[in-house]
């Protein structure tokens, strides 16, 4: 579990990173990484090292000189700061193969700032919807103007050329994480439970096994008692033969008789006193 001091330090570094990008102070931005590394999931591209990341900054600011952001939310994980934000800009220069449209965009994005064990920022991984951006840039063109017909065709051709590249292997060759799972019931357990429940098919046997599994020893989210509390509540009080509960009908009748005559009513057969 990370400490409050670590969270505060990470958050300040990420906010400085965002602010330096808006100011286009690339040396300051790059200084937040020991080794600059960007992963852009929509395009499946990686920019690794100072030269590649600086080139990425240069290309995007040619396309969107006024690029800026509005932070929506910032969250902390054990190894990351996760930022949701709006990215905003005006398309005044070529974006790769896509010519400038003069349009504006405002796209919701998520960036994962990943940290290593030494609290170094090692990666910024960015997710966003490319279609939303292009729809705003191209959709804002006035199609009543014949000049924009050709521009639209050029934008679509440029997009197709850019979509033809191979995805970066590190973004494709992923490894499934080791997640904690409930141990599977053994064959012997299923058979024993099936015999007790009187079922024969495999699906019903597994369901019966799950139904007889012990409840977790922690409080549930809906406020019900934990397994330990349920056992404690079911145990009889010391010196009694059963758990405390509402008085029996015979006891209530005896109490009524006692109130009416001023003396205890005679015990009735079968009444526990």
C-alpha positions as CSV (number, residue, x, y, z in Angstrom):
1,X,0.0,0.0,0.0
2,X,1.4,3.4,-1.0
3,X,1.7,6.1,1.6
4,X,0.0,9.5,1.5
5,X,3.5,11.1,1.0
6,X,4.1,8.9,-2.1
7,X,0.6,9.8,-3.5
8,X,1.3,13.5,-3.0
9,X,4.7,13.3,-4.7
10,X,3.3,11.3,-7.7
11,X,0.4,13.7,-8.1
12,X,2.6,16.8,-8.1
13,X,4.9,15.2,-10.7
14,X,2.0,14.3,-13.0
15,X,0.4,17.8,-12.6
16,X,3.8,19.4,-13.4
17,X,4.1,17.1,-16.5
18,X,0.7,18.3,-17.7
19,X,1.5,22.0,-17.1
20,X,4.9,21.8,-18.8
21,X,3.2,20.2,-21.9
22,X,0.8,23.1,-22.2
23,X,3.7,25.6,-21.9
24,X,5.6,23.4,-24.4
25,X,8.7,23.3,-22.2
26,X,9.9,20.0,-23.5
27,X,13.0,19.8,-21.5
28,X,11.0,20.1,-18.3
29,X,8.5,17.5,-19.5
30,X,11.2,15.0,-20.4
31,X,12.9,15.6,-17.0
32,X,9.9,13.9,-15.4
33,X,11.1,10.6,-16.9
34,X,14.5,8.9,-16.2
35,X,13.8,7.4,-19.6
36,X,10.9,9.0,-21.6
37,X,8.5,6.4,-22.9
38,X,5.0,6.9,-24.5
39,X,2.5,4.3,-25.5
40,X,-0.4,5.5,-27.7
41,X,-3.0,2.7,-27.7
42,X,-5.4,4.1,-30.4
43,X,-2.5,4.1,-33.0
44,X,-0.7,1.1,-31.3
45,X,2.6,3.1,-31.5
46,X,5.4,3.5,-29.0
47,X,7.8,6.5,-28.7
48,X,10.8,5.4,-26.6
49,X,13.7,7.6,-25.5
50,X,14.2,11.3,-25.5
51,X,14.6,11.8,-29.2
52,X,11.5,9.9,-30.2
53,X,9.3,11.5,-27.5
54,X,10.6,15.0,-28.4
55,X,9.8,14.2,-32.1
56,X,6.2,13.1,-31.0
57,X,5.8,16.4,-29.2
58,X,7.0,18.4,-32.2
59,X,4.7,16.6,-34.7
60,X,1.6,17.0,-32.5
61,X,2.2,20.7,-31.8
62,X,2.6,21.4,-35.6
63,X,-0.8,19.9,-36.0
64,X,-2.4,21.5,-32.9
65,X,-0.3,24.5,-31.8
66,X,-2.8,25.4,-29.1
67,X,-3.2,21.9,-27.6
68,X,-4.2,22.0,-24.0
69,X,-6.3,20.0,-21.5
70,X,-9.0,20.1,-18.8
71,X,-8.6,17.5,-16.0
72,X,-11.7,15.5,-15.2
73,X,-10.4,13.2,-12.4
74,X,-7.2,11.9,-11.0
75,X,-6.9,8.5,-9.2
76,X,-4.2,6.5,-7.6
77,X,-3.3,2.9,-8.0
78,X,-0.5,0.9,-6.4
79,X,1.8,1.5,-9.4
80,X,0.2,4.4,-11.3
81,X,-1.6,7.7,-11.3
82,X,-4.6,7.5,-13.7
83,X,-5.9,10.8,-15.2
84,X,-9.1,11.4,-17.1
85,X,-9.1,14.6,-19.0
86,X,-10.4,16.5,-22.0
87,X,-7.8,17.2,-24.7
88,X,-8.6,20.3,-26.7
89,X,-7.0,21.8,-29.8
90,X,-7.3,23.4,-33.3
91,X,-6.1,21.6,-36.4
92,X,-3.9,24.2,-38.0
93,X,-1.1,21.9,-39.4
94,X,-0.7,18.4,-40.9
95,X,-1.3,15.5,-38.6
96,X,0.9,12.9,-40.2
97,X,-0.8,12.2,-43.5
98,X,-3.9,14.1,-42.6
99,X,-3.9,17.7,-43.9
100,X,-5.0,20.6,-41.7
101,X,-8.8,21.1,-41.5
102,X,-8.9,24.3,-39.4
103,X,-11.4,22.5,-37.1
104,X,-11.4,22.1,-33.4
105,X,-11.7,19.0,-31.2
106,X,-12.5,18.2,-27.6
107,X,-11.9,14.5,-26.9
108,X,-12.1,12.7,-23.6
109,X,-9.0,10.7,-22.8
110,X,-7.3,8.6,-20.1
111,X,-3.6,8.5,-19.4
112,X,-1.9,6.0,-17.1
113,X,1.3,7.3,-15.5
114,X,3.2,4.2,-14.5
115,X,5.8,4.1,-11.7
116,X,8.5,1.5,-10.8
117,X,9.6,0.3,-7.4
118,X,12.0,3.3,-7.0
119,X,9.1,5.8,-7.7
120,X,10.4,6.7,-11.2
121,X,7.9,7.5,-13.9
122,X,8.6,4.9,-16.5
123,X,5.7,5.2,-19.0
124,X,2.7,7.3,-20.0
125,X,0.1,5.1,-21.7
126,X,-2.7,7.0,-23.4
127,X,-6.2,5.8,-24.4
128,X,-8.6,7.8,-26.5
129,X,-11.1,7.4,-29.3
130,X,-9.5,8.4,-32.7
131,X,-12.9,8.4,-34.4
132,X,-14.3,11.0,-32.1
133,X,-11.4,13.3,-32.9
134,X,-11.6,12.8,-36.7
135,X,-15.4,13.2,-36.7
136,X,-15.1,16.6,-35.1
137,X,-12.2,17.7,-37.4
138,X,-13.7,16.5,-40.6
139,X,-17.4,16.8,-39.6
140,X,-16.8,20.5,-39.0
141,X,-16.0,21.2,-42.6
142,X,-18.6,23.2,-44.6
143,X,-19.5,20.7,-47.4
144,X,-21.4,23.4,-49.3
145,X,-18.0,24.8,-50.2
146,X,-16.6,22.7,-53.1
147,X,-13.0,23.3,-51.8
148,X,-13.8,21.2,-48.8
149,X,-14.8,18.2,-50.9
150,X,-11.2,17.7,-52.0
151,X,-9.9,18.3,-48.5
152,X,-12.2,15.7,-47.1
153,X,-10.9,13.1,-49.7
154,X,-7.3,14.0,-48.8
155,X,-8.1,13.5,-45.1
156,X,-9.6,10.1,-45.6
157,X,-6.7,9.0,-47.8
158,X,-4.2,10.2,-45.2
159,X,-6.1,8.3,-42.5
160,X,-6.0,5.1,-44.5
161,X,-2.3,5.5,-45.1
162,X,-1.6,6.0,-41.4
163,X,-3.8,3.0,-40.5
164,X,-1.7,0.6,-42.6
165,X,1.3,0.4,-40.2
166,X,2.1,-2.6,-38.0
167,X,1.2,-2.3,-34.3
168,X,4.2,-2.2,-31.9
169,X,4.9,-5.7,-30.6
170,X,5.1,-4.6,-27.0
171,X,1.4,-3.5,-27.2
172,X,0.3,-6.8,-28.8
173,X,2.3,-9.5,-27.1
174,X,0.8,-9.0,-23.7
175,X,0.8,-11.5,-20.8
176,X,-2.2,-12.5,-18.8
177,X,-1.9,-11.3,-15.2
178,X,-1.9,-13.8,-12.3
179,X,-5.2,-13.0,-10.5
180,X,-6.4,-14.5,-7.3
181,X,-9.1,-17.1,-8.0
182,X,-11.3,-19.3,-5.8
183,X,-9.9,-22.9,-5.8
184,X,-11.9,-25.2,-8.0
185,X,-13.9,-27.9,-6.2
186,X,-12.2,-31.4,-6.4
187,X,-14.0,-34.3,-8.0
188,X,-14.4,-36.0,-4.6
189,X,-16.0,-32.9,-3.2
190,X,-18.5,-32.6,-6.1
191,X,-19.4,-36.3,-5.9
192,X,-20.0,-36.2,-2.1
193,X,-22.1,-33.1,-2.3
194,X,-24.0,-34.5,-5.3
195,X,-24.9,-37.7,-3.3
196,X,-26.0,-35.6,-0.3
197,X,-28.1,-33.3,-2.5
198,X,-29.6,-36.1,-4.5
199,X,-28.5,-34.8,-7.9
200,X,-26.9,-36.7,-10.7
201,X,-25.8,-34.3,-13.5
202,X,-22.5,-32.5,-13.3
203,X,-23.8,-28.9,-13.5
204,X,-26.2,-29.5,-10.6
205,X,-23.5,-31.1,-8.6
206,X,-21.1,-28.2,-9.0
207,X,-23.9,-25.8,-8.2
208,X,-24.7,-27.8,-5.0
209,X,-21.0,-27.7,-4.1
210,X,-20.9,-23.9,-4.5
211,X,-24.0,-23.6,-2.4
212,X,-22.5,-25.5,0.5
213,X,-19.2,-23.6,0.4
214,X,-18.5,-21.8,3.7
215,X,-19.4,-18.1,3.7
216,X,-16.4,-15.7,3.8
217,X,-15.4,-14.5,7.2
218,X,-15.8,-10.8,6.4
219,X,-18.6,-8.4,6.3
220,X,-20.7,-8.3,3.1
221,X,-21.3,-5.1,1.1
222,X,-25.1,-5.1,1.8
223,X,-24.6,-5.0,5.6
224,X,-25.5,-8.6,6.4
225,X,-23.8,-10.4,9.2
226,X,-20.5,-12.1,8.6
227,X,-20.1,-15.9,8.9
228,X,-18.5,-15.6,12.3
229,X,-21.2,-13.3,13.5
230,X,-23.9,-15.7,12.2
231,X,-22.4,-18.6,14.2
232,X,-22.1,-16.5,17.3
233,X,-25.8,-15.4,17.0
234,X,-26.9,-19.0,16.6
235,X,-25.1,-20.3,19.7
236,X,-27.3,-20.6,22.8
237,X,-26.6,-18.4,25.9
238,X,-24.7,-20.1,28.7
239,X,-27.0,-22.2,30.8
240,X,-29.8,-22.5,28.2
241,X,-30.7,-25.3,25.9
242,X,-31.5,-23.1,22.8
243,X,-30.8,-19.7,21.4
244,X,-32.7,-16.8,22.8
245,X,-35.8,-16.0,20.8
246,X,-39.4,-14.7,21.2
247,X,-41.4,-16.2,24.1
248,X,-43.5,-19.3,23.3
249,X,-47.3,-19.0,23.1
250,X,-47.7,-21.0,26.3
251,X,-45.4,-18.6,28.2
252,X,-47.4,-15.6,26.9
253,X,-50.6,-17.3,28.0
254,X,-49.2,-18.0,31.4
255,X,-48.2,-14.4,31.8
256,X,-51.7,-13.2,30.9
257,X,-53.2,-15.6,33.5
258,X,-50.8,-14.3,36.1
259,X,-51.8,-10.7,35.4
260,X,-55.5,-11.5,35.6
261,X,-55.4,-13.3,39.0
262,X,-52.5,-11.7,40.7
263,X,-50.7,-15.0,41.1
264,X,-48.7,-17.2,38.8
265,X,-50.8,-19.5,36.7
266,X,-50.3,-23.2,37.1
267,X,-47.7,-24.7,34.8
268,X,-49.1,-26.4,31.8
269,X,-47.7,-29.7,30.4
270,X,-45.0,-29.2,27.9
271,X,-44.2,-25.6,29.0
272,X,-40.5,-24.9,29.5
273,X,-39.9,-22.6,32.5
